[in-house]
Amino acid sequence: MSRQREQRLQAIYDAFDARNYKGAIKLSNAAIQKYPDQPVFKTLKAVALDRTGKSAEALQLVDEILSLAPPDDHVLNMLLLVLKPAKRAADLQQAYETACSKEPNNTELLQGLFGCHVRSFNFQAQQQVAMKLNKTHPNELYQWWVITSLALQAHEAAANAAVAANHSTERRGTPAAGGGTSNGGATAAGGGLGADKLLQLAEAMAGRLLSKHTGCCPPSWECAMLYLGLLQAQGKYDAALSALRGPLFRSFSLSAERREAEAALLLAKGDLAAAAAAYGQAIQDQPDDWALLLLYLDCLLPGTACSLPAISSNAVAQMLTGIEAGTTPGTVVGGLEALVAKLSTGEAATSVEDGITQAESLLLKLPTTAPTESSSSSPSSTATDPASQPQQSSNTSTPNGQDNNEVNNSDDNSSGHIGSKQLPLLRGPALAVVELTKRRLQLGLASQQDLADAILQYHDKLGHLVSCAMDVSTYLPLLSSETRTALAQQFAQLAEESAADLAAQQQQEDGSSKSSSKALIRLLRRQMAARQIQADLGGPVFATAAAAAQHAQQLIQLYASYLPFYEGLDERERGPADELLWLAAAALMQAAAQQQLDGTLDSSKHSDHRSDQTGDPTSHPISYMLQALLALEAAAASRPYCAPVRLGLTGLHGLLGNPKAATQHFFMLDVKHIQHDTLSSHHLLPLLLGLGVSEGSDEVLSSTLKLFEDHVHGDAGESLMQAYERGTFTKVLEFVCFKEKLQRSHSYILSRAEDAILSVATAAATSSGAAAAAAHTAAAELPITLLDSLDWQGMR
């Protein structure tokens, strides 16, 4: 009988593998008649019904199985395939609890119940189940589940306390404090325990577990990082440093990774001199790590530090963010704001002048090209992602978060040589000079011209990189209007010189050889970087609309002359002169604005206003906008995946009152998943709502809401459970924080509010008065549930 049962099960599974769901239903019906007391066949039938679109029948069968609560983890787990799409995953919890009461020592059932609490983000309940698991089946993994659950309860309690403190101060009419928030008053989680007590319990349990790892078996990287985070969250920096230098020393297989963790703890402690020395050593191993360079300058010049978590560049920061800063600003214990406050009381280790001297000395020692394979093969200079390799150090980060290997993936991005092989230039050390000049300017030790010269020098070194304009864009707003104007003129001159050099070399060389072609592209990229920086500085400025239109025509002509460089280029790749397209469109929009201004001034001088009607129709503001539209439309035909072109067309069609075309161009970018939180809600949704287009707005709103609700009600819990099972405890904290950030997203709140308003309008137009009243009531209740649960100060 058992063999026949297994054969029937295998036949049903084979039908699922072949996507023959109707056949699976037929086989399941036959099996149910043969084995009516076996819930597994009813479960498989429910899954097959759901796959064929018969969700109602599937849920009816699932409810029947849930009422029986069979003590079979395989059956209960399969029910998630039907309950999760229906957003009823929470219904499975009661069935697991009943099944566990029938078989209290069943490990699989207890793990399934633990997963239910994980998916519902019930940290206290998952701690209790993990304790039962460890009691019935002692296992170190279950003990770390208990510790992580305690840390999450502390995180939740501290966040609730911070929100309550902000609300109480705002009710009294005083602004909420920006400093750290005490964890002791947080009692919203952990059975009435405050965050400080919960952290102490978790630390004590973790310490006992780690003390058992003696001899040749060091603790895992994840366990070590979690323990260090628990210590640091309580301000026990000396204990964390002692553990890192002692029993946890061998948990870090790479010396560079261990040095970064030690420097982060020293910085959080407030020992800036020691932290700067440690970061300096780490930078010499990883000279292109932009995060390390910034933290090094923060230590030497704390008066110019950004108000960021002190150790935002490595895995420790992700863990600490999950514990002490995950939901609201103001709960960071070891942030740079606290360090600046300490320095104001006389704890500065070095003077500003000494800090600048040390920074300049280190930057002069840093290499300008990437290390050779032989020099980078040592463990101290290798870095990989701790998420994928728990025993490795964090990814080397570059300015603006771009991968330097991606930017410098061709020989034309280099100037160093080893024999005949060229090495890519390093962006970090070169841009650090600009960063140091900016900080000197903030301290009053440099002039505006010094910063402008540093930006020019960076373009001189790395102007051929695609990222050059983006790298310096954050420094341009610090310049005064006079300096910006003068610097824009200098970059305009550099662009013209690069264009002239390129034209001259094109005449001398046929470009057939690979080396000559790359040399020409380098010149072209330098020109594009100069033009983009000039535009970011507010230039060029045109006195008349005709001058702006003429400039746009020149840019289009240049683009046409550079089309030979696009031969053989994949249409999804970035072109070497794509910047000319949106710069030309921007110039035509300036022409439209200038023409509108000139028309307004003329109409104020002539009372009859007839001058507006007798002018050249081609000089009307709308005509310039149409020219910009046509230029970008032509570019989109050959560069269909160029995002700036598509976004420009989205905006232009919206300004001209054509929402259908705007929507078509926007969705050509294949926006999906998390991009709805940024691109959709910033580029398309305001446009459609402003034009009152309900059809397109409904599609964007539904896509955006689906992103958030699918993650909150499904994907987040599954990711969290996988992190628990694999023992990646830092990822558990990171996933919880990410889920909370999505819930607080401005796009999510806006989409929910606008969706409610749209429902009211639709119900009022197409439904009965009762339906419209119901929609109105639901919309009226929505802001209350949203506003009262949010930390608006943190969102600001």
N, C-alpha and C positions, 0 to 999 in steps of 0.2 A: 504493500500500500504506500509506503514511504517513497519507494522508487517511482511508482506511477504519479505520485504527487509532484515529485521533482521534475519528472518529464513534462507534466502539464505546465509547471512554472517556467521551465526552459522554453517551451513553445510560445508562451505569452511574451517572454522577454525577447525572443527572436522576432516576434511580430512588432514589438516596439522598436527594435533596432532597424527593422526594415520600414519603419514609419507606416506600418499597416495597422492603423488604430482600429479600424472596423473589424479587422480580423482578431485583434486583441480583445475587443469586446465580446466577439462570438466565442472565443476560447475561454474567456473569463466566465461567461454565462454557463458554459458546460461544466467548468470546474466548480462553480458555486453549487450547481445541482448535485455534483458528486460529493463535494466537501462543504456542506452548508455552515459548518462551525469554524471554518478556516477564514479569518478576516483578511488574509493576504490577497485572496482572489477578488474580494469586494473592493479592496483598496486599488488593485491594478485596474479593475473595471472603472473605478471613479477617475483615475488618471487618464485612461483612454477616452472616457466620455468628455473630459475637460479638453483633451487635445482635439477632439472633433467639434468643438464649439458648443457642446451641450453642458454648459456650466451649471445650470440649475439642477439638472439630474445628478451631476457629479457631486454638487454640494449636499444634495439630499442624501445621497449614499454615504458621504463623509460624515454627516451628522449622525447617521445610524451607527457608524463604526465608533465615533467618539463617545456615544452613549454607552457602548460596551466597554470602552477603555481597555483594550486587550494589552496584556503585559508583554508586548513584542515591540522592541525599539525599531526594528526594520519596518513594521507596518505603520507605526506612528510617524516615523520620519518621512515615509512616502506621502503621507497625507499633506505634508507641507507643499508638495507640488501642486495641489489643488487649492489649499487655503491661502498660500502666499499671493497668487494673482488676485484673489478675491479680497485681499487685505484683512484676512481673518486668521493670521498666524497665531494671534493671542489665544484663540480657542483651543489650541493644542495643549496649552499649559495644564488645564484642568484634567485632561485625559492622562497626561504624564503623571500628575500628582496621584490620581487614582491608581494608576498602574504601579507606581512606586510603593503605594500603601499595600498592594497585594504582594509585591516582591521587593521588600526594602533593601535587600543586599544585591540587587541586580545592578551591576556597574553600568551597563549600557543604558538602562532606563534612567539612572541618576545622571549620567552624562547628557542624555536627552533633555531631562528637566533643567539641568544647568544651561543648556543651549537655549531653552525657552526664556529663561530669565536674562540671558545675555542679549537675546534679540529684543526684549522689552526694556533693556537698559535698567533693570532692577538690580543695582549693585549689591544691596544688602541681602536680597534673596539668593543671588548667585554665590555670595560668600557662604551662606548657610549650607547650600547644597554641596559646595566644594569641601566644606568641613565634614559633611556626612560621607562624601566619597573617600576622603583621606582616612576617616575612622574605620570604614568597612574594608577598604583596600588601600593601605598606606602606600603613598607614592609621592615623591618629591614634587612632581609636576602639579598635583592637586594642592600641595601646600603653597606653591607659587601662585596658583589661582586664588587662594585665599588672600595672599598678600596683595596681589594686584587689585582684587575687589575692595580691600580696605583702602588702598590708595585712591581708587575711583570714588569711594564714598567721601574721602577727605576732600577731593577735588570738588565734588558736588556741594559739600557743606560749605567750603570756603567761597564758592561762587554764589551760593544763596545768601550767605552773610554779606558779601560785597554788594549784591543787588539790594538787599534790605537796607544796608547802610546808605546807599545812594538815594533810595526812595525817601528815607527818613530825613535826610539833610535837605532834599529838594522840597519836601512838605514844609520844612521850617523856613524855606526861602533862602537858604544858603547853598552855595555850590558844593558839590561833593569833593572830598579831598582827593588829590591826585597821588598821594603817597600810598604806602603799603597798608593793607587791611589785615587786622589781626584775625587769626584763624580760630581763636578760642571761643568766639561767640557764635560760631556756626553750628547749629544743632538740627539742621534739616535732614541729615542723613546719618546712617550709622547707629540707629536705635537711640538717638538722643545724645550721642557722643559728639564732641566738637572735632573739628579737623585736626587740631593739634594732638588730641588723644588717639585718633585713628592713625595718624602718621607714626606716633610712638609705637602703637601695637604692630603696625606693619614693619617698622624698622627692627623691632625686637625679634619678630618671627624670621625676618630675612637674615638678621645677624646670626641666629642659631643655625639656620640652614647652611650659611656660608662657612661657619666654623667647622662643619663636618668635612669640608673639601680640603683635605690635607694630603700631602704627598705629591703624587704625579698627576692628580686629577683636579685641575683648577676649575673654579666656577665658570659657567658660560658667560659670554659677553653680555647677553641680555640680563642675566641675573645680577651681574656686577653693576650694570648701568642703572637698573631699577633700585638697587641698594644705595648707590651714590646719590641718586635723585631723591630718595626718601630722606637721606641725611641733609642734603642741601636745602630741601624744602623747609626743613626745621631750623636752618641757619647753623647747622653743625659742620662748618667748613673744615675745621681742624680734624675732626673725626673722619670726614670724607677723604681728606688728603692723606691721612695716615693709612686708611684702608686701601687707597689707590697705590700708595708707595709700598704697601706691605702685602697682605693676603690676596689682594686683587691684582697684583702686579702682572701675574701670568695670564690673567683673563684678556689682556690686550696684547695681541700677537705682534702688533706693529708699534715700534717706538714712536713714530710720528703721531699715531692715534693717541697713545698714552700721554704724550707731551701736550697735545691739544686739550685733553680732558683735564690735565693738571693745571694748565693755564686758565681754563674756564673756571675752575674752582678757586684759584687765586684771585681772579678778577671778581668773582662773586663775593669773596671774602673781603675785598677792598685792598688787597696788597698789590697795588698797581705796579710797583717796581718789579716785583717777582713775576707778575703776570706778563709784563712787557718783555722781560728777558725770555720767558718761556715761549711767548708768541714769536719773538724774534728768531729763536732757534727753529721753530716750526716753519716759519716763512722761508728760511734758508733751504729747508728740504722741499717746500712746496711754494716756490716764488710766485706762482700765478694764482694762488688761492686768494680771491678778492675778499672773502669774509675775514680771513686771518689778517690781511693787511689793514682792514678797517678796525678790527679789534685791537691791533697793535697800536694804531694811531689813537684810538680811544684811551688806551692805558697811558700813553705819553702825554696826551692833550685832553684830559677829561672834560675840560670846559667846552670842548667842541663836540662831545660825544652825542650820538643820537639816543633818544629815549626808547631803546629796544631792549629785549631781554639780554642779559650779559653774555650768554653763550648760545647765540642763535645760529652758529655755524656748524654745529655737530649734533650727534644723536642725543647727547645729554640735554640739549635745549628742547628737543621735541618732548622728551619725557617730563622735564620740569614745566614746560608749558601745559602739559596735560594735567599736572598736579596743582600748580599754583597760579597759573595765568590763563587757564583754558577758556574761560567764558567771558571774563570782564577785565579790562585794564584796571590797574590800581591794586591788583592782588599779587603783583610780582614782588618777590622778596629780594632777589639779587639783581635787579635791573640797574642800568647805568644812572638813572635818576637818583637812586639811593646812594650810589657811589659819589655822584656830584655833591649831594648833600653832605656826605662825610668829608669831602675835600674842603668844603666851605668852613669846616671846623678846624682846619689846620692839619689834615692828614695827607696832604700832597707829598709824594715821595721825591719829586724833582721839580725844578722850576720850569716855566714854560720855555725859556730859552734853551735849557738843557734838553728838554723833550724834543724840541725841533731839531737840535743838533744831532741827537741820537737817531731820529727818524731819517734825516738826510744822510747820515753815515751808512745806515743799513740799506737805504734805497740805492746808494751808489755801488754797494757790493752785490746787489742782486743781478743775476744774468738777464740778458735781453732776449735770449733765445731758449727754446726748450732744451732740457738736458738730453744727452745721447742715451741710446738704449742701455749702454753699459753702466752709465751713471745713474740711470733711473730704475735699474733692476734691483737695487738694494731695498731691503724691507723698510728702511726709514723714509724712503722717498716715494713709496707706492701708496695710493689711496683708492679705495673702492667703496661702494655704497654699503653701509651697515645694514640696510634693509634687506638686501639680497645676500650679503655675506656677513653674518653676525660677528665674525672675528676680524673684519677689516675696518679700515678707517673710512671717514666720510668722503664723498666725492669732492674733488677740487672744484671750487666754484669760481666763476669769473664775473667781471662786471656785468650788471644787468641780467645775471642769471643765465648767460649763454655759455654753451660748452665751447671751450677754446679749441678743442679738437675739431668741432664742427665748423667753426669760423676759419680755422687755419688748416683746412683739409687739402690744400693744394699748394704746389710749389710756388705759385705766384704770390702767396701770402708770407713770404719769408725772405730773409736776407742773410741768415747765418749759413755756413757751409761746413760739411764734413766730407772732404774729398769732392765728389761731384754731387753729393746729396745736400739739399738745402733744408734748413731747420726752421720751423715756424717761430715767428716772433711772439713774445709773451706780452699780453695786454696789461696784466696786473701791475707789474713794476712801473710801466710807463704811465698808466693812469693814476697810480699812487702819487706821482709827482704833482699832478693836477689837484688831487685830493688834499695833499699837504699844503699846497698853495692856498686852496680854499680855506683851510682851517687857520692858516696864518692871517688871511684876510679877516676872518671872523674875530681873531684876537687883536686886530689892529696892527699886526706886524708885517703886513703886505698891502700893496696898493691894488686898485682895480686893474691897472695895466699889467701887474705881475700875473694875475689870474688869466688875463687875455693872452699874455705871452705863453703861459703854460699850455693853454688850449691850442695855440698855434703850433707849439712844439710837438704836442701829441699828434696833431694832424700831419706834421712833417714826418713823424716816425711811422705812424700806423694809418695814414689816410687812405691806404689802398684796401683796408679791411671794410667789409660791409657794415660792421658794427661801430665804425668810428664816430659817426654823427650821433648815434644813440648813446655811446659812452659819455660824450661831453655834454649831452643835452641837459643833464641835471645841474650843471654848473652855470649855464647861461643866464638863468633868472637872477643870479647873484650880482650880475653886472649892472652898472648904472646905464641910463639911456644914452648918455654920450659915449661911454665905452662900447656899448652894444652897437651903436651906429658905426663907430670907427672900425670895430672888429668885423662887422658885416661887410664893410667896404674892402677890408683886407682879404676876406674869404672870396668875395666876388672877383678880386684881382687874381687870387690863386686859381679859381675855377677857369678864368679866361686863359691863364698861362698854361694850365693843364690841357685845355682844349686845343690851344695852339701847338703845344708840344706833341699832342696826339696826332693832329693833322699833319704835322711835319714828318713824324715817323711813319705815318700811313703812306705818305708819298715816297719815302725812301725805301720802305720794306714792303714786300708783297704780303706779309703775314702768313705765308705758307708754312713756315717752320713753327714748331711748338713753342720754342723759347721766345720768338718774336711776338707771337700771338699773346702769350702771357704778359710780356712787357707792355703791350698795348692795353691790355685789360687793366693792368695796374694803374696806368695813367688815367684810364677812363673811370676807375673807381675813386681815384683821388679827386677827380673833378666832381663826381657825384656827391662825395662826402662834403666837399667845400660848398656846393650849391645847397645841400640839405642844411648844413650848419648856418649858412647865410639866411635861409628861410626861417630857421628856428630863432634867429636873432631879430626877426621882424623885417628882413629885407627881401628883395629890393623894394624901395618906396618909389611910387610913381606919381608924377604931378598931374597927369591926365589919364583918362581911360584909354586913349589911343596908345599911349606909351606902354601901359600894362598889356594891352592886346598885342602890340608889336613884340614885346618880350616873350609872350606866350608862343607867338608864331616862331620866334627864333629857337625856343626850346623844342618845339615839335620838329622843326627842321633838323636840329641836332640829333634828335631821337631817330629820325629817318636815316640820317647818315651813319648811325651806329648799328643799324639793323644787321649788317654782316656779322657782327659779333654774336648774334642770336642763332646763327646757323648751327644746327645739330643740338641745340639746347632743348631739353625737355620742357614742355609747356608748364609743368608744375614747379620747375626750378625758378629761382629768383634771377631775373635778367640783370646784366651789368649796368644798364642805363634806365631801369624802370622808374627811378626817382623823377626823371624828366616828365613823365606822364602826369603825375599829380601836382608837380610844381607848375606845369603849364596850366592845368585846370585851376589851381589856386590863383595864378596871375589873371586869368579871365574872370574869376569871381571878384578879384580886386577891381578889375575894370568895370564890372557891373556895379559894385558899390560906389566907385568914384563917379560913374555916370549918373547914378541915382542922386548922389550928393550935388553934382553940378546942376542937375535938373531942378532940384529943390531950391538951390540958390538963384537960378534964373527965374523960376516962377515967383520968387519973392520980390524980384525987381520989376516984373511985368504984371500989371494988374489984370490984363486980359487973358493971361495964361496961354496965348495962342502959340508961343514959341515951342511948347511941348508937342504940338500937333503938326508943326511944319518942319521939324527936324528930320534928319536921315534915319529911316527906320532901322538900319543896320547898326546904329549906335545906341539903340534903346537898351536899357539894362537887361531886359529879358533876352535880347539877342546874344549878349555875351554869355549868359548862363546856358543858352542853347548851344553855343559854340563849345563851351566846356563839356557839356553833355555829349555832344557828337564826338569830340576828341576821345573821351573816355570810352564811349561805345565802340569806337573803332579799335581802341587798344584792347578792350575786352574780347574782341573777336580773335586776336592773336595771342593774348595773355589771359585765358579764361579763368585761371586760378590765382591771379594776382589779387590778393586781399585788399590792398589800398585802392585799387581801381574799382573793385566791386563795392566797397564801402562808400567810395566817393559817388558812384552812380546811385547807390541807395539814398544818400543824402540829397543829391541833385534832383532826382525824380520826386522825392518828398517835397522839396521846396517848390517844384513846378506843379504840385498837386496830382501826381500820378502814383498813387500808392501801390497799384498792381505791379507796375514795372519795378518799383523799389523793392517790393517783396520778392519778385523773381530774381533780381540781382543778388539780394542778400542770401537767399537759400541756395544760390549757386556755389556759395562757400562751403556747403555741406556742414553747416553748424549743427553740433550735436553735443549731448551730455553736458559737461560742466560749462561749455561755451555759452549755453543759454543764460547762465548766471551773469555773464559779462557782455558778450556781443549782442545778444538778442535784446536784453533789457536796456541797453544803452544806445543802440543804433536804430533798431527797427520798432520796438514797442512804443517809445515816445512818439515816433513819427506817425504810426497808425492811430494811436489814441488821439493825437492832436488833430488829425484829419477826420476823426470820427468814423473810421472804417471798422465796422464790427466784424466782418467776415475774416479779414486777415488778422485782426487783433485776437480773435477767438483761437485761431490756430497757434499763434505765438504764445498766448497765455497758457493754453493746454500743454504745449511742449515744455514750457518753463516749469509749470506746476508738476508735470510728470517727472521731471528731473529730480526735484526736491522730494516729492512724496515717495517715489520709488526708492530713493536712497534711505530716507528716514525710516520707512516702513519695511524695507527689505534688504537692500544691499549692505547697509551699515551693519546690521546685526550679523549677516553672514560673514562679512569681512572680520568682524570682531571675534566670532567663534573660531574662524580659521587661525587667527593670531593666537588665541588661547591654546588651541590644539598643538600648534607648532612651537609654542613657548617663546614667541616674539613679543615680550611684554611691553617693550617701548612702543610697538605698533598698536597695542591695545589702547594705550593712552592717546596716541596720535589719532586713531580712528574715532575715538569718542570726541576729541576736540574738533575734528573736522565735521562730524555730524552736527555738533552744536553751532559751529560757525555757519553751516548751511541753513540751519533753522533761524539764525539771526540775520540772514542775508537780506539786504535791502530789496533785491530783485524778487525774492520770495514773498516778502510782505507786500510789495507793490503789486505783484501778480495776483495775490489773493484778494487784495482790495479791489483792483480793477476787474477781476473776474466776477466779484459780487455785484459791482456796479453794472457790468454788462448783463448779468443775469436779470437784474431788476429791469433794465431797459428792454431786454428781449421779452420778458414776461409781460411787461406793460403793453408791448406792441402786438404780441401774437397770442397771448393767453387770456384767460378769464380774469376778472377782478380778484378772485380768491388766490389764484396763482401769483399774480403780481404782488398782492399783499404779503403772501408767504415769502417771496423772494426779497421784498423790501425788509421784512422782519429779520431774515437771515443776514442781510447786508448790514443792518443796523447793529446786530450783535457782533459782527466780525471785528470791528476796530477795538471793541472792549477786550475781547479775548487776546487780541494781538498786543495792544498797547500796555496792558497791565503786566504782561509776562516778559517784557523786553527791558533791557538795560540801554536806554536811549543815549545816555552819556557815553557808554562804551562804543555804540555804533557811530557816534559822531567822531 
